[in-house]
């Protein structure tokens, strides 16, 4: 059987070991619809993996991820790895790691939280449990364990 492969990128980012089924959410997080028209984006869904069973992969030319975007990816897929590519070579590869506290990644689900009242306050959360992941808003104490509807993808 012939195997199809995704073409290499000269410069950019590869997000590998994404939890199967979350590649399209990763594209939303990184803002793929706002990319330069010259940047190739490759997406592989439901790829066999020895380590994970099944995974997704996203490759984006001419893009480096901000720490906020890496944190958002870590919330959805704590198994993901990020590789930086320069001149077709991997110059850095690291697993995503969510810090103990972070801001700007999620919107607080509490409509009465000060962060949802038009005040110039950025939502801030602390990790209260890593498996399964649970977070707490530092302003209103609301717990969050369903992240997808609350991701801030600006």
N, C-alpha and C positions, 0 to 999 in steps of 0.2 A: 504494500500500500504506500502511495506517495503522500508525504506529509507537507502541508503548506506552512510556510513560516512568514512571520511579519518582518518586513524589511527593517534593517538597522537605521537608526537616526544619527545624524552627524553631531548635533548638539541638542540637549534637552533633558527631559526627565522621564524615567520609566518607573511606574508604580506597579509593583508585582505583588503576588500573594494576597490579592484583594479577596475578601470573602466572596465566594461565588454568588453572583446575582447583584453585586453592588457596584459594578464598573460604571453604569450609567449615572449613579448617584455621585461617584467620584468625578465624572465629567462635569456634573452640575457644580460640585464644590470648586473645581479648579477654573470654572468659567470658560469651558471649551468653546462656547458660542461667541466669545469675545476675542478669540485668538486671531492673530495675523493670518491673512488668507494664504500666506506662503508656508505656514506651519502645518506639517502633516500630523494627524492624530490617528493612532491605531488602537483598536479595542479588540481584545480577545475575551470572549465570554465562555464560561464553563470549560476551561482547559484542564486536562488531567494533570495532576500534580502528585508526585510521590509523597511529599511532606504533608499535603493538606487533603488529598483526595481530589477535590476540584477547586479551581481558583479562577479569578479574572485578572486581566492585565491591561494597563493603559500606558501608551507611549505618546509623548507630546514633544514635538520639536520646538526649540527656541523658547522654552519656558522653565523657570525655576519657581518652586513653590514657596510661598511665605510660611512662616511658622504657624499662623492661624489656619491656613489651609491644611497643613500637615496634621495639626491637632484635630481638625474636623474629620480627616481621613482616619485618624487613629480611633476616633469615637465609633465610626462605622465598621472599621476593619482593623482591629488591633494586631492582626497578623501581617499587615502590609509592610513592604519594604520599598524604600525610595532609592533609586540609583540616578546619579548625575552623570550625564554623558557629555564628553568633549572630544571632538575629532574622532568619533566612532568608538571611543574607549570609555569604560566605566572608571571615573576618577574617584567616586565615593559611593558607597552602598551602605545604607543603614536601615534598621527597622524603625517603624514609627514608634514613638513613645509619648504618651500623654503625661504632661506635667501634673503635679498635685493640685495646682490652681491654674486657671486660664481665663481669658476674657475675649469677648468678641466672636466666639465660635457658635454659641447657641443664643437663641432668644429665650427668655424665661417664659415658661408656659402659664405663669400666673398673671392674668390680665391686670391685677391690682398691684403688681410689683412696680417699684419706682422706675425700673428700666423700661417699662412699657407705657409710661405716662408723659412721654415727650421731653423728659429731662435729659440733659447732656451727661448721662450716666451709662457706661457700657456694661452689659451683663457680665457678671463674673461668677464662676462656679469653682467648687472644690470637688475633687474625686473622693467619695466616701467609701466606695467599694469598686474593685477592679474586675472581679469575676463573680457574677455578671456585673457589668459596669453600672454604677449609679452615681449621680452627681447631686450637689446641693447648691442652690442659688445663695450667694453670700449676702444678698440684700433682703430676701423675703423667706429664706429657709425652705423653699419648695424643692422637693426631690424630683429628679428627672431620670428615667431609665429608658425612655423611648425617644431617641435623639433625632431621627429622620424628619419628623414634622417641624422641629425647632431649629434646624441648622440655619445659620446665618451665612448665606452664600453671596455676600456683596463683593 
